[in-house]
Amino acid sequence: MDEEEASMEAAESSSMDVAPALIALHPLETYVAVAVGSELRLFDLQEKHSVSLSDNTGGPSHSDAIRAICFGAKGRLFVSAGDDKLVKLWATDSWHCVRTICSEKRVTAVSISHDGQFVTYADKFGVVWIMDLDEDGNSEAVADKKAIPLLGHYCSIITSLEISPDGRFIVSADRDFKIRITMFPGKPLKLAHEIQSFCLGHTDFVSCLSFVCSPDYSEGFLLSGSGDATVRLWDYKSGCLLDTCEVGEKAGFVDSKEIEKEVSPVVTNIHAFPDGSLVAVAIQSLNGVMLLKCEFSTKTLYFLKTVYMEGSFIPTSLGLSPSAKQLWVVMGASNLPSPGSTQLLARVRVISGLDHFVLKPHGCDPIILEDEDVPGGEDLLRKLQGSLDASKEEVTLAATASALKASMHNLLIKKQYSAEKRELRKRSRNDRKQKQ
C-alpha cells in the first residue's frame, strides 16, 4: 500500500472508529455481558461474581471494536464479532473460546440458529455467511471447515440479523432501507436459499430488528427501527406493513413537517418481551427509553411511556429480563477511556417494575434502580462499567453521546466521493490486489 492509499484508509477508519457499548442477557438470566471497544465484560448473576474468558484455540483475540454480541436461544453458546474481522464463539458452561472464524470483511451483525447448529454473520460488503457447528460448538469437530456465503444484499451494509421464533426464516436488514425475509433451509450448506418476502416502507436505513409473538400468534410479527425515526410492525411472511409508530414525534424530536437539525432521532435498538406486552426502544438523542406495546388482536403498536434518565445518559444498547421484568440499559463507546485511565467507560442502568407497569400502565411507573439495588450490586457494576471520577461523569457521558452520533452517521449514511477518490479506492480494493 502506497502512502496515499494508507492515509486515505487511516482517515476513513478514524471517522468510524467509535462503536457503541453493547449489552446481552443469557436466556436463563445466568449471565450478563457488556462489550465496549474490544473488551468483553461478563458477570455471573447467579453466583454473584465476575467471569474470566479463556482462549486456547490458538486464534487471535479481539483487537478492535466489537460490533455484535448475542447468546444462542438455548444459552449454550455466545458469539462476539466486530471490526477486527473476527467471529468468536464461546461455550457458556466454561467461557472457553471454542471457535475463531476469520472474516474477509468487518462484521456488522451475528446470529445463532435456535438449535445451536449454525452461526451466521454479516459483513460490511453485504454478505451473510454461515458456519456449521456440532451440538456444543466443538472446535475440533469443525476445525477444517470454513464459513460459506448464504445470501447477499449487494454491497449494502447489513445492520441486523435475526432468526424467526419458529426457526424457519432468517431476517436481514440493511442501510438501503430494506428488510429481507429468507427461508432458512433445513440443510443450509447444501440447499439453495429462497426469498420469502421483502418488508419495504422505511425511508432511511434500518438499524435494528426484533420479533414478538404470543400463544395465539405463534409465528409472531416483526418489529423494525430506522433512521427515519419510526418503529414499524410487519407481517414478515407477506411483507405487509401493519402499523407505524412515529417514535421521533413521540419523543418531541420531530414536528409535523420535519426533523429538527440539532437532534438525531435514529432508533438504535429495540428489545421486546416475547409476548409483545412491552417493547423497549432506544433513540440516539433520547436520554431514556421509550416503551411501546404490540396489540396482537388489532395488529397495532401504541406508545405507553418514556422513562427518562439523567440528562447525559443516552442508551446505546438494551437487554430484557423476561422473568424479572427488568430492562438492562448500557451507555458507552469504544476509544473513549475514562479521564486519567486507559479503561473504556460504560454505564449500566436497570429499570425495574415492568411487570406491574404492564398490568397498570397508568398507575405503576417503572423504577430506575439505584446502584446498590442492581442485581449483582457494586461487584457487577465494577466489572461491567469501569471506574470514573463522579465529578467528571457528566462531561464524559456527553462526549460519548456526541461521538456516537457522528459514528452512526458515518457508518450508515452513504458517502459521496470525488471521481479521483473513487479511482483510488478501486485500485486499493483487496480483490483487485489479489488478481494483480
Phi, psi and omega in degrees: 000126180282175186296322181295316179296318182297318181292324178296314181296320180295319180295319181292317182292325181294330180282349183238012186290331187283118180244144181288148171293146183238153177224144179214142177250139175299143182304329178262009179060034177280323184228156168233135183238139174234133174244128176218124188063228177264007184267138169249123180242127185232147178222136177274111184285338180275315181272351177061048175210162179287160184241135177258138178266148176224146182222106179249017183281347183086356179278165180290158176267164177300131182231001179217179188303131174278126184255345183206137173220150173194154170266150171290162184301327180269352176082004182280336183235150175228140182233142176226145183201162181179213189287346177276007178066026178248141169240116185244130179255133183238135173276123188281349177285333181234346186057038168266142173286124183254351180196134172239121179253130178262119181270156178283333181231171175297144185262135184245340183203151179220159175201153177240133179298153185299330180274000179074012183272340185221144169244135177241147177213152181246145180246175186286354176271354178093022180251136173259125181252156180224141177231130177271145182236164167277181190302327183253013181071023185300122183290328181295325183287340184236017187299329183264007182261155178231157176291146178236153180290135180257316179200170182218155177246019172056068173064025176247131181300126176274126188259338184204144176229130176220152175249135185298157183305328179271000177076008185271342185227147170247130186247130181231137180240153183222177184280354179261033170074005187260147168235122184249131177254117184240136174300132175265103188293154179298327176234078189296343179275348184241331185259145178289143178282156182230129179284126178275313183192172168238139174257104186242134181168332177295148181251009174209178185305144175270126188255333186201157182224153174201145178259149170228145179208168179213168178304326180276342179229071188295329179284335173076183176237168179248137173251142177222144175243156190210168172289352177273012175066032177230155165246130185240148181249131187233144158274095193290335179295320180264346184079014184277130175282122183266320182198156178229130175250119181278081186291330176298320177291319179297328180277354180085013181267345184232126175270192184289348185241321187203166178275134178294143186291328190277354180239164180230095183276044178287131173283115186262337182201143174230137174218130186234141166300141185307327182275002177077003182295339179209131177237118180264135184232128173258134181236139194301329181252010184260122178276066180166195182232134177266136180249127177240171174226141174259119178262108186292321185296323180258356179056051183227160172247139172218153185283135177254303188191154169251124177265110184271145176243187179301153191305330183267355185267108178240108187302139175254344180199152183232151173216134183255141174252097187299319184288319181273354182054048179239148176248122178265134186229138177230146170229136178172170182209151175285157177062020175232078182289163175297145178305131180076013183216158175265357183279132180288142185268138168219152176233129184248133173232152178233127177257123183246177179078017182290332179295316178291325180294321179298321181285322182226075185297342181255004182233338183233106181278144173299155184241131173275115186291142170292159184305320183289345181263354179295137175307128184092344173060211184293330178299317178297314183295322177298322181288316189273335189262316193091165185262148178204136174298125184303327182291340182256359187297315183301314181294318182294317180293324177296319178295323178298313180300318181295317180294321181291325178298315179294322182295317179299318179299315181293326184284318192250348176266127183297136180274152175250127183245150173288163180301320180296317181290326177298318179295320179296319179296321179298317182294333185265002180296141183298321183291328177293318180298318182296321179294323179291000000 
